[in-house]
Amino acid sequence: MMSKFPTYKEVPIAGNIYDPGKLVYKTGDWRTFKPVIDHEKCIKCYICWLYCPEPSIDRTKDGGVEINYEQCKGCGICAAECPVKCIEMVKG
């Protein structure tokens, strides 16, 4: 079943998305670079999760993190803020 996307009349003023927790808006398809995590180097500090401006970094049950590429816009903030540089921005 396909989800119904809002029409221009239904989108809030200025295009604000007030409930980003809902993964209805798949906004990651325009990125040029994507973050890739080297889980061997990751110290599970969650700084990437904290600084991500979108709900695109999820915490996993084992205490790590994973990238939701349907939401990630490829801004690179996670890679820039990672203290151990375990996130690399790669083309794709």
N, C-alpha and C positions, 0 to 999 in steps of 0.2 A: 504494500500500500504506500503510495506516495504522499508525503506531507504537503499540506497546502501552504504555499508561501504567501505572505501578505501582499495585497495590492498597494499601489502608491497611496491610496486613501487610508489604508489601515496602518501604515508605518507611522510611528510617533514623530512629532515635530523634530526636525534636525536628524532624523534617522536613528535616534537613540534606541539602543536595545536595553530595556530595563530589566530583563531577566536573563542574564548571560549564562546562568546555570543550565538553562534548557539548551540542548545541543540541536536546536531546530535550524539555526543559521550556520551553514557550513561555509566558513569564510577563508579556508586555507588554500583555496585553489589558485590564488593569484601570486603566491610567493615565488621567488627566484631561488632562494637558498633555504635549506631546512636544517634544523639542528639535529645532530646525531650524537647520542650519549655513549661514551665508552664506560660501560657499567663496571669494568675492572678498576678504573681510576676513581669512580664516584664515591664520595665519602658520606653521602646521604645527609647533607646539611640542609637541603630544601631551599637554598637561596634562589635557585632557578625558579622553583615553584612560587616562592614569595614575590619575586620581581616580575613574573610573567604578567603582562597587561591583559591577557585573555585567559579564559579557562582552558588552556591547551596543555598544561602539564598536570598529570595525574599522579598521585601517590599510589604505590602498589602495596599489596598485602605483605610483601617481604621487606618493606621499608624503603624501597627505592622509588624512582620516578620513571615515567614514560611519557612520550610526547603524543598528543592527539593531533595527528596531521590534518584532520578535517577542520580543526579550529586554528591551528598555528599559521600565522601570517609571515613567519620568517624574519621577524624584526631583529633577532640576534641578541636581545637583552639577556636572555638566559646564558648564552655563551660568554658575553662580556662580564657578567657578574659572577660566574662560577670561579670559586677561589682556587680550584685545582685544575682548571681548564680541561675538564673531561667532556665538554660539549664543543663539537666542531660544526661550523656552518658549511654545508656541502651543497653544491648545485643540484637542484632537483626539486 
